[in-house]
C-alpha cells in the first residue's frame, strides 16, 4: 500500500499521515508529488489539500486526469472550503474531508476502502 499526502501545512500533513499508518509519503506541493509519480511511484490513494503553494489542488487533479495510468488514482480532497454539491468524480475524487471537522476514523475509512 502506498498513500500520498499532499498538504503545505506540515502539522495537518503529519496528522493525516499518522492516521493512515505505514507507507505514507508526504509532499508539501503538487510538483514534488508529480515528480515522484514520474519516478514510477504511483500511490493507491491520495489525500490532497486544495489550496497549495504553487500549482493548486485542481491543477494537480487536471494533471492526474491527463494520463491513463494516474487518472484512476482515488483522491480525497482535504480542505476547509466547501465543495458539497459539486461532482468531482471525473477527476478521481472519491471523497472530501473538512479540515475543521475530520477525525482519524474518517481518514482510516478511506484508506481501508481504497488502499486496504
Z-matrix of the N, CA and C atoms (Angstrom, degrees):
N
C 1 1.463
C 2 1.520 1 109.07
N 3 1.305 2 115.53 1 137.81
C 4 1.454 3 121.54 2 176.48
C 5 1.527 4 108.57 3 -136.74
N 6 1.312 5 115.70 4 128.12
C 7 1.462 6 121.22 5 -179.47
C 8 1.524 7 108.19 6 -127.01
N 9 1.331 8 116.29 7 134.54
C 10 1.456 9 122.14 8 173.96
C 11 1.521 10 108.80 9 -100.91
N 12 1.319 11 116.16 10 138.10
C 13 1.456 12 123.21 11 169.75
C 14 1.527 13 105.92 12 -118.13
N 15 1.324 14 116.02 13 118.77
C 16 1.460 15 121.16 14 -178.89
C 17 1.518 16 107.72 15 -116.75
N 18 1.323 17 115.84 16 105.39
C 19 1.462 18 121.32 17 -177.27
C 20 1.522 19 108.18 18 -157.58
N 21 1.318 20 117.36 19 130.79
C 22 1.463 21 120.00 20 179.95
C 23 1.528 22 112.94 21 -81.89
N 24 1.315 23 117.58 22 -4.41
C 25 1.460 24 122.62 23 173.88
C 26 1.530 25 107.06 24 -92.53
N 27 1.328 26 116.73 25 105.95
C 28 1.467 27 121.22 26 -173.81
C 29 1.520 28 112.54 27 -61.77
N 30 1.317 29 117.11 28 -36.29
C 31 1.463 30 120.03 29 179.65
C 32 1.521 31 110.27 30 -66.81
N 33 1.329 32 117.05 31 -45.82
C 34 1.464 33 120.95 32 178.98
C 35 1.530 34 110.34 33 -63.17
N 36 1.329 35 116.66 34 -44.17
C 37 1.464 36 120.47 35 179.47
C 38 1.525 37 110.72 36 -60.08
N 39 1.321 38 116.46 37 -41.27
C 40 1.458 39 120.78 38 178.54
C 41 1.514 40 112.64 39 -64.78
N 42 1.317 41 116.98 40 -39.61
C 43 1.472 42 121.20 41 178.20
C 44 1.533 43 110.86 42 -63.75
N 45 1.311 44 115.85 43 -44.08
C 46 1.469 45 119.84 44 178.68
C 47 1.530 46 109.53 45 -63.98
N 48 1.326 47 116.77 46 -45.35
C 49 1.467 48 120.99 47 -179.23
C 50 1.523 49 111.50 48 -60.47
N 51 1.327 50 117.82 49 -40.81
C 52 1.464 51 120.51 50 178.27
C 53 1.517 52 111.40 51 -63.52
N 54 1.320 53 116.98 52 -37.86
C 55 1.467 54 120.38 53 178.99
C 56 1.530 55 111.38 54 -69.96
N 57 1.328 56 116.40 55 -34.14
C 58 1.466 57 120.37 56 179.09
C 59 1.524 58 110.13 57 -67.65
N 60 1.320 59 116.45 58 -45.30
C 61 1.463 60 120.86 59 -178.53
C 62 1.507 61 111.45 60 104.75
N 63 1.323 62 116.08 61 -128.32
C 64 1.465 63 121.48 62 -174.29
C 65 1.523 64 112.34 63 -84.32
N 66 1.317 65 114.31 64 164.37
C 67 1.465 66 123.85 65 174.51
C 68 1.533 67 113.04 66 57.56
N 69 1.325 68 114.64 67 52.06
C 70 1.461 69 121.51 68 178.81
C 71 1.526 70 108.59 69 -115.79
N 72 1.301 71 115.67 70 135.31
C 73 1.462 72 121.13 71 172.65
C 74 1.521 73 107.33 72 -114.66
N 75 1.340 74 116.03 73 130.36
C 76 1.461 75 121.99 74 -178.86
C 77 1.527 76 108.91 75 -106.33
N 78 1.327 77 115.45 76 134.07
C 79 1.456 78 122.16 77 177.70
C 80 1.522 79 108.81 78 -128.08
N 81 1.314 80 116.56 79 139.85
C 82 1.465 81 120.12 80 -179.95
C 83 1.519 82 111.95 81 -90.51
N 84 1.340 83 116.88 82 -7.40
C 85 1.467 84 119.22 83 176.92
C 86 1.529 85 110.22 84 -153.84
N 87 1.317 86 115.28 85 165.29
C 88 1.460 87 121.68 86 -175.73
C 89 1.530 88 112.26 87 -69.49
N 90 1.311 89 117.50 88 -31.56
C 91 1.465 90 120.47 89 -178.01
C 92 1.524 91 110.53 90 -64.37
N 93 1.336 92 116.89 91 -43.58
C 94 1.470 93 120.29 92 178.23
C 95 1.526 94 110.52 93 -59.92
N 96 1.324 95 116.67 94 -42.24
C 97 1.464 96 120.85 95 -179.23
C 98 1.531 97 111.13 96 -65.98
N 99 1.327 98 117.86 97 -43.67
C 100 1.463 99 120.63 98 179.16
C 101 1.527 100 110.66 99 -65.41
N 102 1.314 101 117.44 100 -36.85
C 103 1.468 102 120.07 101 176.73
C 104 1.525 103 111.02 102 -61.99
N 105 1.326 104 116.77 103 -40.81
C 106 1.470 105 121.09 104 179.40
C 107 1.526 106 110.03 105 -65.55
N 108 1.325 107 116.86 106 -41.11
C 109 1.462 108 120.29 107 176.36
C 110 1.527 109 109.62 108 -63.13
N 111 1.324 110 116.35 109 -39.72
C 112 1.462 111 121.31 110 177.01
C 113 1.522 112 112.93 111 -61.24
N 114 1.333 113 116.49 112 -25.30
C 115 1.470 114 121.69 113 176.77
C 116 1.530 115 111.70 114 -81.73
N 117 1.335 116 115.98 115 -1.41
C 118 1.463 117 119.88 116 178.31
C 119 1.512 118 115.24 117 99.41
N 120 1.321 119 118.48 118 4.30
C 121 1.463 120 121.89 119 177.58
C 122 1.525 121 107.47 120 -93.56
N 123 1.325 122 115.76 121 98.70
C 124 1.465 123 120.90 122 -177.37
C 125 1.526 124 108.23 123 -105.71
N 126 1.320 125 117.58 124 118.43
C 127 1.468 126 120.21 125 -176.96
C 128 1.515 127 112.71 126 -75.26
N 129 1.322 128 114.81 127 159.18
C 130 1.463 129 121.03 128 174.49
C 131 1.524 130 110.63 129 -84.04
N 132 1.331 131 116.93 130 -21.06
C 133 1.464 132 122.54 131 -176.51
C 134 1.518 133 108.49 132 -156.82
N 135 1.341 134 115.81 133 145.71
C 136 1.464 135 121.37 134 177.68
C 137 1.527 136 109.33 135 -128.18
N 138 1.329 137 116.17 136 129.91
C 139 1.465 138 122.56 137 167.86
C 140 1.526 139 105.56 138 -99.77
N 141 1.334 140 116.63 139 119.10
C 142 1.462 141 121.80 140 -169.55
C 143 1.521 142 112.18 141 -125.01
N 144 1.324 143 115.50 142 121.23
C 145 1.461 144 121.36 143 169.86
C 146 1.525 145 107.46 144 -72.92
N 147 1.307 146 117.44 145 146.85
C 148 1.465 147 121.06 146 -178.30
C 149 1.528 148 111.28 147 -86.70
N 150 1.315 149 116.84 148 -44.93
C 151 1.465 150 121.15 149 -177.48
C 152 1.522 151 109.29 150 -93.33
N 153 1.325 152 115.46 151 95.85
C 154 1.455 153 121.94 152 -178.53
C 155 1.525 154 110.35 153 -113.81
N 156 1.328 155 116.25 154 157.13
C 157 1.463 156 120.18 155 168.95
C 158 1.518 157 107.55 156 -69.60
N 159 1.308 158 117.37 157 140.31
C 160 1.462 159 120.80 158 -176.59
C 161 1.520 160 109.30 159 79.36
N 162 1.348 161 116.58 160 -145.09
C 163 1.466 162 118.42 161 178.20
C 164 1.531 163 110.38 162 -59.15
N 165 1.325 164 116.52 163 133.45
C 166 1.462 165 119.38 164 -178.61
C 167 1.532 166 110.94 165 -80.24
N 168 1.321 167 115.40 166 178.43
C 169 1.458 168 120.94 167 -177.45
C 170 1.515 169 113.64 168 -60.18
N 171 1.321 170 117.64 169 -35.91
C 172 1.462 171 119.69 170 -179.25
C 173 1.524 172 111.82 171 -72.44
N 174 1.311 173 117.59 172 -32.21
C 175 1.462 174 120.46 173 173.63
C 176 1.527 175 109.44 174 -63.73
N 177 1.323 176 115.89 175 -41.88
C 178 1.465 177 121.20 176 177.13
C 179 1.529 178 110.68 177 -62.54
N 180 1.337 179 117.07 178 -44.13
C 181 1.469 180 120.46 179 178.48
C 182 1.522 181 111.43 180 -60.83
N 183 1.329 182 117.22 181 -41.27
C 184 1.469 183 120.63 182 177.10
C 185 1.522 184 111.03 183 -61.67
N 186 1.315 185 116.34 184 -40.42
C 187 1.463 186 120.69 185 178.89
C 188 1.529 187 110.73 186 -64.17
N 189 1.318 188 116.58 187 -45.94
C 190 1.467 189 120.35 188 177.44
C 191 1.524 190 111.04 189 -58.81
N 192 1.331 191 116.52 190 -44.80
C 193 1.464 192 121.48 191 -176.34
C 194 1.526 193 112.67 192 -66.66
N 195 1.308 194 117.46 193 -19.05
C 196 1.462 195 120.22 194 -176.05
C 197 1.533 196 113.67 195 -82.92
N 198 1.325 197 118.16 196 -5.26
C 199 1.467 198 121.81 197 178.91
C 200 1.524 199 109.55 198 -123.33
N 201 1.332 200 116.88 199 134.26
C 202 1.462 201 119.78 200 -176.53
C 203 1.529 202 112.81 201 -63.57
N 204 1.329 203 117.63 202 -33.98
C 205 1.462 204 119.27 203 -178.26
C 206 1.527 205 113.54 204 -75.19
N 207 1.317 206 117.71 205 -19.41
C 208 1.470 207 120.15 206 179.59
C 209 1.531 208 112.77 207 -109.29
N 210 1.310 209 117.72 208 -14.06
C 211 1.467 210 120.60 209 -177.12
C 212 1.524 211 112.02 210 -65.02
N 213 1.320 212 117.26 211 -22.27
C 214 1.469 213 120.72 212 -177.47
C 215 1.525 214 113.55 213 -91.17
N 216 1.323 215 117.98 214 -1.45
C 217 1.469 216 120.15 215 -179.02
C 218 1.531 217 108.82 216 -70.71
N 219 1.332 218 118.04 217 123.06
C 220 1.458 219 119.60 218 176.96
C 221 1.533 220 111.15 219 -69.18
N 222 1.331 221 115.45 220 138.44
C 223 1.462 222 121.96 221 -177.45
C 224 1.523 223 109.38 222 -126.07
N 225 1.322 224 116.00 223 133.80
C 226 1.463 225 122.42 224 173.35
C 227 1.520 226 106.47 225 -110.66
N 228 1.327 227 116.13 226 118.69
C 229 1.463 228 120.25 227 176.75
C 230 1.520 229 108.99 228 -76.31
N 231 1.315 230 116.11 229 136.23
C 232 1.457 231 122.89 230 178.10
C 233 1.522 232 106.22 231 -122.97
N 234 1.330 233 116.50 232 110.31
C 235 1.464 234 119.28 233 -173.61
C 236 1.514 235 110.58 234 -157.81
N 237 1.307 236 114.97 235 160.88
C 238 1.459 237 120.10 236 171.46
C 239 1.528 238 109.82 237 -92.77
N 240 1.332 239 116.67 238 -4.77
C 241 1.464 240 121.19 239 176.42
C 242 1.529 241 109.59 240 -80.62
N 243 1.307 242 116.83 241 152.61
C 244 1.463 243 121.85 242 -177.97
C 245 1.525 244 109.95 243 -99.05
N 246 1.321 245 115.51 244 115.31
C 247 1.461 246 121.15 245 178.09
C 248 1.520 247 111.55 246 -112.36
N 249 1.320 248 117.12 247 14.26
C 250 1.460 249 119.63 248 -179.85
C 251 1.525 250 109.45 249 -61.92
N 252 1.303 251 114.70 250 144.24
C 253 1.455 252 119.83 251 -178.99
C 254 1.515 253 113.52 252 86.37
N 255 1.321 254 117.64 253 -5.21
C 256 1.462 255 120.99 254 178.34
C 257 1.525 256 109.00 255 -104.75
N 258 1.317 257 116.33 256 131.92
C 259 1.458 258 121.00 257 177.98
C 260 1.519 259 108.89 258 -91.00
N 261 1.311 260 115.60 259 106.26
C 262 1.455 261 121.36 260 -179.73
C 263 1.530 262 111.60 261 -109.45
N 264 1.326 263 116.38 262 15.82
C 265 1.460 264 120.70 263 -176.86
C 266 1.529 265 112.70 264 -63.83
N 267 1.316 266 118.06 265 -27.37
C 268 1.464 267 119.77 266 178.54
C 269 1.528 268 111.52 267 -66.18
N 270 1.319 269 117.22 268 -16.14
C 271 1.471 270 122.33 269 176.23
C 272 1.527 271 111.77 270 -96.76
N 273 1.313 272 117.22 271 5.62
C 274 1.458 273 120.22 272 -178.66
C 275 1.511 274 113.95 273 86.73
N 276 1.332 275 117.02 274 6.48
C 277 1.463 276 120.44 275 -179.38
C 278 1.533 277 109.49 276 -74.34
N 279 1.323 278 115.18 277 118.76
C 280 1.462 279 121.22 278 -178.47
C 281 1.524 280 112.32 279 -104.48
N 282 1.324 281 116.82 280 -8.39
C 283 1.451 282 120.07 281 179.84
C 284 1.509 283 111.91 282 -176.27
N 285 1.326 284 114.09 283 168.96
C 286 1.458 285 121.07 284 179.64
C 287 1.518 286 109.05 285 -137.73
N 288 1.310 287 115.50 286 137.52
C 289 1.453 288 121.52 287 176.87
C 290 1.517 289 109.36 288 -120.86
N 291 1.319 290 115.60 289 131.52
C 292 1.458 291 122.34 290 176.78
C 293 1.525 292 107.93 291 -83.31
N 294 1.316 293 117.10 292 120.23
C 295 1.463 294 121.23 293 -177.23
C 296 1.526 295 113.19 294 -55.58
N 297 1.314 296 116.91 295 -31.55
C 298 1.461 297 119.24 296 -176.03
C 299 1.529 298 112.75 297 -83.11
N 300 1.328 299 117.48 298 -12.53
C 301 1.467 300 119.81 299 -174.72
C 302 1.525 301 114.20 300 -124.23
N 303 1.318 302 118.27 301 -12.32
C 304 1.463 303 119.29 302 -173.43
C 305 1.516 304 111.62 303 -69.61
N 306 1.341 305 113.53 304 153.49
C 307 1.457 306 121.86 305 -179.60
C 308 1.526 307 108.15 306 -126.28
N 309 1.315 308 117.74 307 159.13
C 310 1.465 309 119.56 308 178.03
C 311 1.533 310 113.26 309 -53.30
N 312 1.322 311 117.10 310 -34.58
C 313 1.465 312 120.61 311 179.44
C 314 1.522 313 111.73 312 -62.55
N 315 1.332 314 116.33 313 -34.27
C 316 1.469 315 120.42 314 178.61
C 317 1.526 316 110.26 315 -63.93
N 318 1.312 317 115.93 316 -43.24
C 319 1.468 318 121.47 317 179.55
C 320 1.519 319 109.81 318 -65.90
N 321 1.318 320 116.96 319 -46.37
C 322 1.467 321 121.94 320 -178.88
C 323 1.528 322 111.46 321 -61.41
N 324 1.315 323 117.41 322 -34.57
C 325 1.466 324 121.10 323 178.81
C 326 1.529 325 110.45 324 -61.33
N 327 1.330 326 116.73 325 -44.40
C 328 1.473 327 119.84 326 178.46
C 329 1.526 328 111.30 327 -66.53
N 330 1.320 329 116.50 328 -40.36
C 331 1.463 330 120.06 329 178.72
C 332 1.518 331 110.47 330 -61.35
N 333 1.306 332 116.25 331 -45.60
C 334 1.471 333 120.59 332 -179.72
C 335 1.522 334 110.90 333 -61.99
N 336 1.324 335 116.93 334 -41.87
C 337 1.461 336 120.52 335 -176.03
C 338 1.523 337 112.92 336 -74.52
N 339 1.327 338 118.22 337 -37.84
C 340 1.463 339 120.48 338 -171.21
C 341 1.530 340 115.03 339 -110.80
N 342 1.315 341 117.82 340 -19.99
C 343 1.457 342 119.28 341 -176.85
C 344 1.524 343 111.50 342 -131.99
N 345 1.303 344 116.27 343 13.00
C 346 1.463 345 120.01 344 -176.71
C 347 1.457 346 110.63 345 -89.22
